[in-house]
Amino acid sequence: MPELIPLSAGNAGAVENLLDDAFGTDRQRRTAYLLRQGTVYIPGLSFGLIDSRRLIGSIQCWPVRITDDDGEAAALILVGPVAVVPDRQRGGHGQILMNAMLDAAMMGGNPPLMMIGDAQYYGRFGFGADETGGWRLPGPVEAHRLLLRNPGGHILPICGALGPDIAD
């Protein structure tokens, strides 16, 4: 049975290797990387899965914000990447990582969570694209893949630009 650990307790090089294996070495060109550029992952919401001293999965969360056209900003948490090594995919490891992150987020006040992902998969965790149609990103994304989970009912702009949440 894999062991869930805080990602900060793991090896950063192992995380990078895992992400390369799961998503390819060109992954840093994706819009999600632009969205979190200049930020540091949130340790309390980021986890790794270790099996036989090998990192087989990870989840990272990042501070982002949405700014409406009047300049009003609201904080969000970007979920992802959620990665599992290819030879261990479809074994429930992504679900373990997502549930650990959601449990930690709930303990922290149920902040609004957003991600770029597959609605069919992430819908089981409460993510959907119904409220994100007017959101703009710093790069291309298919609108149906921009997902939000907001069980706390936080008020968020209907339209606005997403970007990194960097202290001014």
N, C-alpha and C positions, 0 to 999 in steps of 0.2 A: 504494500500500500504506500503510495507516494506521501511524502511529508510536506505540508504547507509551511512555508517560512516567509518572514518579511523579506521583500526583495532587497532591502538594504543590508541584510545579513549574508547575501550571496556574492558571487563574483561578477563584477560588471562586464568583464570580457566574455564570460559564459552567456550572459544575457544577450550581448551583441551577436555572438555566434548562433544562439538559438533563433534570434530574429532573422538573421541571414538565411538560416536553414528553412524557416517557416515562410518567409516572404520574399526572399531573394536579396541579392546584394545591392539592387537598385532601389530598395524600399524607401530610402531617404528622400526621393524625389516626389513622394506622394503628398497630397494635400494635407493629410493629418500631421506630417512633420512640419509643414509651414505653419499650421495652426498652433502648434505648441513651441515654436522656435523661441529660444532664449529663456525657456522656463525649465524648472527642475521637477521631476516626478514627485508626487505626493507620497511620502513613505508609508503613511498609515492606511493607504488604499492600494498599495502595490505589493504583489506577492509573487513568490516562486514556488514551483513544485519540484521536489528533489526525489529521485528514486535511484537507489544504489549509488549515492553520491554524485549523480548526474542531474543537471538541470533539464527537466523535460517540459516545463511550461512556465509561463510568466504572464502577469497582467500588470500594466502600468496605468496610472491616472495622472492627469496634468491640469493645472489651473488655466482656464481660458475665460473669456468674457464675450458677451454679445453687446454691441453698442448700437442703439437705435439711431435713426437719422437726426434726432435732436441732440445727440451726444450723451444720452443717459445710458449707463452701462450696468449690466447685471452679471454676476459671477456664475460660472458653470464649471463642471468638471468634465474634462475629456477623458473618456474611457478608451484605452487601447494604446498600444497593441495588446491583444489577447493572443498569445502564441503557444503552440504545442509542437514539439518536434514531429516531423512528418511520420516517423515510424510508431508514434504513440497517439496519433489523432484518432478520433472516433471512439475513444475509450472513456469519455466522461471527464477528462481532465480540464477542458475548457469550462465545463459546468462547475467544477470544484472551484476554479479560480474566480469565476463570476460570482458565485454565491459568497465566497469569502469577502470579495470586494463590496458586494451589496450589504452584507451584514455589517461591515466596518462603516460603510456610508450611513446606514441607518442609525448606528450608534453616534454618529457625528451630526445628526439633525436632518437626515434625508435631503441632502443638497440636490439640485437638479443635475442630472448626468446626461451627457450627450456623447454620441459616437458616430463614426462612419462605419457602417456594417450591413450585414444581411438581416433584413427585418424578419424573415422567416425564422432564422435561428434566434436572434436577440429578442424577438417578441415574447418568448417564454419568460424573459426576465423583466418584462414591462416596458420595453423600448418600442417606440413607434415613430412614424414620420408625419403624423397628423398635424403637429404644431410647428414644423420646421420649414414649411414651404417658402416663407419669406426671408429666410436666413441666407446670407451670402458668406462665402468662404474665400480664403486667399489663394485658391486654386480650384481646379475642376473637381466636381463630384456629381454623381447621379443623385438627383433630388430624393428619390425613394430610399437612398442609403444613408441619409442624414437623419439620425434617430435621436429621440429624447425620452428620458424617463424622469418624471417629475411628480413622484407620489406626495411630496410635501406641498404641492400646489403653489410653488413660488411663482410670482408674477414675472414673466419674461416678455421681452418685446416680440411682437408678431413678425416684424421686419427688422433687419439689422445686419451688421457685419460681425462675424466671429473672428477672434484673434487671440493671441497669447495674453494672459493676465499677468503682466509684469508690473511690479511696484513702480509708481512714477517718482 
